[in-house]
Amino acid sequence: MRLRRRPFILSITLVGLTAILPAVPEETPLRVVVFTPTTQDNTYWPQVYEIMEAAADDLGVELLFHGFDVRDRYAKADLGTKILQSVGRIDGAIFSVAFGQTLPLLQATESLRIPVIVQGPLFESELPALGYRPRRTFASWVGLFSQDEHEKGRELGRVLIDAALRTGLTSTAGTVPVAGVGGDPSWFGSQVREAGLVAAVQAHPEAVLFQVVPTLWAESDGYEMGRALLARYPDTTVIWAASDQLAIGAARGAREAGLVVGEDLVIGGLDLSRAGLEHVRDGRLTATTASLLFGYARVLVYLTDYVRGVDFADETGTEFVLPVWTATAENAGEFLQLYRAHDEIDYRLLSRALNPELESYDFSPARLRAVSTPGGAGQP
């Protein structure tokens, strides 16, 4: 087990950066800034940070994390440049954005010549001003990655509806009543996830969608909105939640209302987080669906390879989508085993810049297991 240094977390508020740099020699330690949204008591991003920090140690990278409150997304774009200017040399950056942030951030940071990979999806109305894709209008915007948010929302909806039908959780009319606890609509992905749920309901003649309510992602939102939905629609047997935190909150509200997950209703979230997986394993949630948390380590490998002179886009293109997985009670333990072994993975073996004999990138669970030390990861 490697000893981990404590991640450096910036204490200011918000995000932004981009631009082309000359290749940095492998021996030079790199500094990468990571900007992410967050909420009070967030359980998702700290796990992402932990995995990214493990990868950074292998890759010779110092990570500077900065989380910003989702309730304050609009006012802070101008702070991104100040943050970057205040922390010394920056070799690259990864950030998530909300509506209205992307253009000013790219404009502000193009001049700083910092290569950036952005997490999407982006609002379609933003794309013309951005040049539609990386490396057009903004040369230093080198990559765009995303999870398939529509597929995530659709797949979770399908799994939950199927589970309700198998368990006989239907109304007196024979329908499967569905309610949704949605995310923050200022992020385009929230809307895409919800559209996936709608597609799942439309594909099941028995399913009926009552309502999807927006939130700001906090577990307390899931609790409050879950209780409100159950009070408004007491026949509900499926609660679809846009994150694991929201699902965990909704499940807590259902329990307080005297309902048992798996017997009276089914509930699932979208994160594939450790907390979500533990709740699924223990029967407190029905399912969780998302890309693996290792996707962010993959992005870090791509970015540092680019800075070191190996362009990931030659193989992947400038836009790439991370694969989607679903965990239920049958396989949640296997995903947890994989996460527990994140510290045993040798991320150098996943980098084409640090492992020149590597012919192509491979971040599949099987590959993660293969580059782990003995006793490492399990394979979902």
Phi, psi and omega in degrees: 000126179282147172281134183256133171281153180289130179300142176276117181251119179293146186255003178274197185230106160120208219203150166153149178166170175162153166147164187273137177238153169294156180301137180261132179303148183303326186287343183280120176300137180261150175241124184235131177263137179236121179249128181221154171285162177205170176221168177300134178060032180297134181254349186274304187294324176302326177290321175299315180301317183299316179291319179295324179294322176299316178295319183298321179301317179290324187274355182074050186229138167261123180261138175241106184269144173217119175258141178234144184295130182296342179279356185232039186285326192281327190275354193251003181300325181290345180278343183303312181296320180297321178299311183297321181289342186267350188248013177082205185296132175234129182261342180185168182208153175228128177213153172260146186228161172244175183301134177092351182267326195299309184299307181298327179292316179294320177298316184290328188259350175304319182290341180277350176056053178242116179294138187227140167247127184256141173270127176258195006282158179257153175299136180300328181292341178279335194297320181304315181292338181270355185084014176073323182208167181300153171070022173254270179295322181243102184295330183278352171279095194268344182198153176230123178236155179203161164270156178282086188297324179294315180295322177300310180297319180292314183295317178298317177301316180299313182299317182291317179296316177299319179296320178296319179294318179298325184272356180076026181272075180237162177282176177297337178274000179084011180265164173253102182283126185242138172229151183234139171256103187273177179262200181277118183290353176288348172256127185301327181301329178300317180292323180291320176300315180297321177298326176296319176299315179302318179297321179295318179295318181295332180280349180245108181302334182280340188275144177227125179265118180283303187192150169239124183255137179282156177216181173250028169081345186291150178301324179297327175296317178299319178298309184293315182287326176298315178296319180296319180294318180294326177289322181284324182232078186295344178278357184303130176239354176229124171244115177263128182237143186282358173204164177295321179302315179296320180295318179297318177296317180296321179295322177296318177297321179295319179297318180294335177276004177087015182260149181246122177296131182095340178247316182256336180196167175239146183220139177211161182229175185240093176195324189056038180278165179299316180296317178297317180297320179296321178293323177293314179303321184272002178083008180274343169228162181268323184197159169219139186228135176178182167278157179297148176300339178294348177302328181285328172294323176300315179297322178297320176298313180301314184294314181290327173298317180300314180297328181272008172100006177247112187273112179302330184296338177301332180255317189261345194080172182279348178235131180216150183244132180280141181293155184253138178233154176234134177248132172237186181301333183289329186231005181300323180298326180292320176295320178297321178298319178298316179294320180298332183269011185301331183284346182266353181283135174267096185290343175300326182287351177262354184261129178283335178287321182267351181225072190302336180284352179290123184276331181206159178283144177209112180242025179293157176306323179297320179291320177301321178293321184294330182261016177267155174287163181307139182083016185275224196290153167265168184244120176288000000 
